[in-house]
């Protein structure tokens, strides 16, 4: 039986065989197969294989002696997770369970070792079809230790000598058989959720996105409902406003990108005097860094990023002029529509225009968009993607009611119909504007965080006015059990070392440092969150490039603030907590107006700071490490975060 992949098939592992074949194989032949697969293996890696292969063979031999079903079990070494660069050391397919072994040449594992193994098990549970309904266990094996050490953060820790008993114990009694190798290694069996940046690249290159196991079903209903409404608008020659709501991380931006690349739009676009539009839809965002990152990624994918992704401010400036240009698109997608600028902020942003253009610009962004839509021939759909609690700029506090005022004040309000979930439509209560309710337009499950549920609930408890630490701590336990990590330290180097070790073997992973834009003490700790420093940062390569690029986030040197991080994501973040939001006498301090310039038209500066930290706490897909500087001002803040469920990272 072949134990290494055939040369003519796409290799996804270094070694695969039934237990008896693995048990009896010469260790050098196994190592040779692994070297042939991992062609860039270092000398240290080869030595680690030479040390560990005989140890694992010995434990497999003992399982074979104790378990009559062992001939049907499978050992897979250096399995490369499809579409990723990560490789668990060993995967065992045993009776009714999947066991992931991560081997470490040390006496005791670090926190990063535990979290790395937990991440492998979580991803197989979330995104591997064949693992659905089967327990997937993570085990860290410090090869220089002995005996079973117990469970730490949901991960078993055992020396090599204890593996045979542990494997036997992890197999449920009711199970009838082991997962077949063919099912586990089947093409498309493992379909992970891509980051937003990777999703944009896939959509641009293929006009579709991978079918994500479990997660696709959470965004498909909204995409399908939007398609139905678009076709209805075409058939009836009407105009529609669609409000897509959802919790942070639920996939609203992904829904917008899927719609803007939908093939059916090419057939529905109407010919104009200058010809048929080549881009019938456009994705617009007031989030400048998000636009820059997406355009950077699409350009690197061989396309022109501005074709589908543009900034709201640029778009408004172009079409709000006195020439009354007609947008070429039929579908206008407005990301973060609840953050649309009000009239005062639009006027401030257009101060350099002529007086005639300033007069035309004296409207809110929603008013502009409804006016643009009415110029488009026959039919148009405006789609607003709406998050909750993420207004962080001045001028963004007007909320959804601006969209109601925009339609009610337009030339032909009777030609419009509004669609959304029932809660989103509450703002149109009592209005004469027609409305159609559909709960399919509400995304209420977080998918950004690998389906770990209720992160937004945890963050809300942490940031609420009183002491919600008991409830947040309970939620944190559930997040840890699901593989999501929340760590805390007062030593910046401990935080950096943890992240570097955690993702050392994951070249495609992105982790970086984030901080509030309003804090004034972080620079004393080498965290350059000031306006000039963050202004010079190039967000495209910071989010998109790997460690070989000096501008990459992985170097943990440059910092992005809430303004640059909003709407984007990393695999993990190092959040430097500042003094602009601190605990004092059991409550968050609200003496924060000093962070805004005198005369700034800010309705609630405290709420904007809370929202800023809400954004920063929800950027990491795998987790968040919070660094709290060791200064007296932040002592109570540190204790509050610890009581709320963040676990303190110890220096290794």
PyMOL commands that set and color helices and strands:
alter all, ss='L'
color gray80, all
select helices_A, chain A and resi 19-24+27-37+43-66+68-72+111-127+129-131+160-169+181-185+196-206+216-236+252-260+264-268+288-300+305-307+312-319+337-339+343-349+355-361+365-375+401-408+413-415+424-428+439-441+455-463+469-481+492-502+522-525+531-536+539-544+553-555+562-565+593-595+605-616+632-644
alter helices_A, ss='H'
color red, helices_A
select strands_A, chain A and resi 15-18+74-80+87-94+97-104+135-142+148-152+155-158+239-246+271-272+275-276+281-285+309-311+331-335+380-386+416-420+434-437+442-443+485-489+511-515+559-560+570-577+583-584+587-588+620-628+647-648
alter strands_A, ss='S'
color yellow, strands_A
deselect
rebuild
show_as cartoon
